[in-house]
Amino acid sequence: MKKFLFFALLFVVFMSNCLDAQDIIMKKDNELIKCKIREIGLDEIKYVMPEYSQDVVFTVDKDDLIKIIFENGKEMEFQVKMNNPETYNENKKNILKIDFLSPLTGNTTLAYERSLRPGRSIEANLGIIGLGVDVDDRNAGGAFIKFGYKFIKDPDFYLRGMRYAHILKGGYIKPEVAFGFYSCDRWYYDINYNSIVKRREMVSATVQIVFGKQWVFDNAFAVDMYGGVGYGFSTSENLAYHYGYTIAAQELPIAVSAGLKIGWLFR
């Protein structure tokens, strides 16, 4: 008799656990749905609720979910396709670029951009001053560097299954800081109007907001057109152009920049 009661008790405990065991759907609005999952489709989840008839099937959009916790403890997480890094596994995430017109302005500027995640990337630029056409015969030599963080524009609204055409393609806004150091020849006239050449050292820096758009072709070739505006300073009193950017007079320390880069993508 005692054995019968013991096994009967075990059976009751087992059945109560089975009745209480449920799947849990965690939504992005912090709602928890205790239910039984019936079907996981491409776009939605179908489930039934214990307090309703089993013939009543509810649905929820997968884009509204964080994850599902199944009754056995396993979990399944969800992410919007557009922001899911796995969506862009075939995309090359790095670009090596050159500022196409920079050699005509007295320098050669190289840039490297790397995608961090969908909608975000970082970019570094190195400008070699003096490696280019010396139109003003300044014999300049030096370098400047730029660092920026790109926010690539996403759509104003989302459609099901939408994704970036390429993870590095699209319009963007980029906060950027830059520093430059170089020396160049400056011409002066003495009291007898004789021309005197002196070597001057220049230091400059800017903080800009850069607006641009980048196109990617066949996951191999990129074109980046940009323009920036911000604040800048330099040790020069009247020299405005500093190769990587232009800085106005010290009384109005506005800095501007613009360019056209072309680049090659790689893994």
N, C-alpha and C positions, 0 to 999 in steps of 0.2 A: 504493500500500500504506500509506503514511504517513497519507494522508487517511482511509483506511478505519479505521485504528487510532485516529485522532483522534476521528472521529465515533462510533466504538464506545465510546471512553472517555467522551465526553459523554453518550451514552445510558445508560451504567452509572451515572454520577453523577446524572443526572436521575431514574432509576428508584429509586436509593437514597434520594434526597431525598423522592420521593413516598411511599416505604414508611415513612420516618421521620416524615413530616408527620402530626401527630395533633392532635385537639382536646384541650383540658385543662379539666377541671372542678375548680374550687376550692371546697372545702366549708368550712363555718364552723369545723369542728374541725381545720382546717389540712391536711386530707388532699387530695392532688392525684391526680386520676384521668386518666390518659392513655388516650384512647379515640377512637371515631368516633361523633359524635352522629347518631342516626337520626331522632329526633322530639322537638320541644319542645311539650308539651301545656300545658293550663291549670294543672295542678297538679304535673306531674312531667316529668322528662327521660328519654328512652330512648336507650340507647347500646350499642355492642358493643365488646368488648375484643380486641386483636390476638392475644392468647395463647389465646383461646377460639374455638370455631366461630362463624362469622358468623350462625348460626341461633340462638345464645344471646344474648338481648336482656336487658340490665340496666336497672333504673329507679332513679331517685333523686328524692326530694321537692324541689321548688324552694325550699321554706322552709329547707332545710338548706344552701343554696348561697350563696356570695358572688358568683361570676360564672363565665362560660365564656369561655375564650380559644380562638377558632377557629384552624384551621391557617393561615388567611390573615392572622392578626394582629388581626382585629376582635374586640371584646369585648362581652359581654352581661351586665349586672349584674342582681342580684335583690335584692328587699327584701320582708320580711313585709308583707302587705297592711295589717295594722292599724297599722303604724308608717310606712307610706309616705305622705308628704305629698300625693302625686298622688291618693290615694284620696279626699281631702277637698277637692278643687278647688272643688266647688260650695258648700262651707260658708263662711259669712261669718266672718271671723277677728277682728273687733273688736266690743266691746260698750261702750256708754256707759250707765252705771247711776246710779241715785239710791238712797240708803238711805231706804227708804219711810217709816220711822217717825222719822227723825232730826229733822224740823221740830218734832215734839212734845217733843223734849228740848233745845231751845234752839240747834240748829244745822242746817245743811243740808249733807249730804255727797254729793259726786259722785265717781264712780269710772270709770276707764277700764281695760279689760282687753284684751290682745292675745295671740293665740295665737302661740307661737314655733315649735312643731312638735307632732305628736300627743303628748298627755300632758304638755305643758309650756306655761305661759303666765305673763305678768307682769301685775301690777295695781298701779295708783296711785290713791290717794284724796286728795281735797281737801275738808276740812270747814271751812265758813264759820261761825264761832262768832258768835252773835247774830242769825243769820238763821233765826228760828224762834220758837216760843212761849217766853216768858220766865216760866216758872212761879214761880220763886223771886225774881223782881224783882231780879236781879243786874246787869242792864244790861251783860252781858258783850260783848266784842268782840275778835275775833282769828281765828286759824285753826290747823288742824292738818293734817299730811300723813302718809300711810301708804304704804309701799312693800312689796310682797310678791311672792314667786315661787311659783307654784302647781305642785304635783305632782298631776296628775289620776290617780285610781286606774284601773289596768288590771285585766283579769280575772285570777282566780287560775289559770286554765288557758285555753289557746287552742284554738279549733276552726278548721278550715280555712275560709278566707274571712271570718273574724270581723273586725269593724271597730267603732270608736266610733260610737254613734248620731249624735253630733255632736262635732266636735273640741273644743268647749268645755263639753261636758255631762258630768256625773258627780260622784261624791264626790271630795274633794280634801283635801290638807293643804298649808298655806301658811305658811312662815316669814315673819314680817313685823316691820318696824321702824316706829316712829311718833314724831313730834315735834310738840309743840304750844306755842303762845305766845298768851296772851290776857290781858286785864285785866278786872276786874269789881269791883263794889261789895261791901265787907264792912262789917258792922255791929258796933260795939263799944259798950260802956257805960262812962261815966266813974264816978267815985266817988259821984256824985249820981244814978246810974242814968239819966242822960240818953243817948239814942241818938245815936251818932256814926257817920257814914258816911265810909269812907275807900276810896280807889281802890287796888287791889292788882294787881300784875302777876304772872302765873303762868307758869312754864315746866315742861314735863313731857315725858317720853319713855318708851317701852316697847319691849320685845322680846318678841314673842309667837309661839306656834304656834297657827295658826287652823285649825279643822276645819270643813268645810262641804260642802254639796251644791248643785250648780247644775243647773237644768232649762232646756232650750231648746225652744221651741215654734215649729214651722214655720220654722225658720231665721231668725226675726225677733224673737222676744220671749224674755227670760230672767228667771228667778227664782232668786235666790241667797240661801240661808239659811246662817248661819255663827255660830260662837262660838269665842272664843280665850282662852288663858291663858298667862301668862308673868311677866316681871319688869318693874317700872316704878319711876320716881322722879319727884318733883315738888318744887317750892320751897314748896309749901303744907304746913303742919304737920297740918291736920285736914280739909282739903277733899278728899274722895275722888273725886268725879265730875269728869272733865275732858272731857266732851262726847264725844269719840271713844272713850273707854275709862274704866274706873274703876280707881284705884290705892288699895290699902289703906294703912294707916299705915306710917310710915317703918321701924318695927320689923319689919314683915312686908311687904316691898315686892312684893306680888303684884298683878298687873294682869289684868283680865278685860275682855272685850268681847263683844258679840253684836249681831246685826242681821238685817234682811231687805231685800235689794236687788232692785229690778226694773230691767230694762234693755232696750235696743233694739240689735239687731245691724246692722252695716254692713260693707261691704267694706274 
